[in-house]
């Protein structure tokens, strides 16, 4: 029987806030852009702000307003939009929450993403192999180095701030890979919170990930999301599995689930459950979650 804790749970609040960032990074720099959350929200008459709000969907506006309440002085310190790799990532700082976050944008088109999914692996080191496409996208045009340098610079100014990496879909895979690599170049604890992520690497990758002392992964997945089942052959999930349903949220630590069945195509077959909005709503509407 699950032990539940109320909505005020610190970790649940963080996960929902990171989901909001993940929602907004899809349209950042295209539909809207802001220097400070507080300046954006508190200047509704400004034409720039009003046009941006008008172009956001209902749940995106809700996500923006939630962040304005929980991170009133949150700001984007760096946004990367690499045209070669089509990678977009934002680095944010929340002084209210003492948090540095890197949010990766996911794929714009699910069908294109699935079509482009390649099963070839890249050798990180020794017997550790990861998805070649994910690694190539992260390391094109020194994107990885830019992100690491930004985080190191922010840590000089905010040395006690927590570090979170998040993303949805392809962004979830990139956040997992980036978090792993980042944990090898800084000593701070790196917490990855991925949403709708596919598998990233082989069993040696999973083992190395689990052994990294300053690395934690909370992997959030809708119960039937098809993307979480891919790729299946010799790829493995990492982290604590948080599964979302319409009426509940379950938590499986230490891979306490049937690793072949639970995230197989027999169980995860829904394209509709990959929706970013459904992730947001299930996190918002389920008021209790087992302690993580």
ABEGO torsion letter per residue (X at the ends): XBBBBBAABAAAAAAAAAAAAAAAAAABGAABBBABAAAAAABAABAAAAAAAAABBAAAAAAAAAAAAABAABBBABBBBBAAAGBBBBBBBBAAAGBBBBBBBBBABAAAAAAABBABBBBABEABBBBAAAAAAAABGGAAAAAAAAAAAAAAABAABBBBBBEBEAAAAAAAAAAAAAAAABABBBBBBBBGBBBABBAAAAAAAAABAABBBBBBBBAABAAAAOBABGBBBBEBBBBBBAABBBBBBGGBBBAAAAABAAABABAAAABAAAAAAAAAABABBBBX
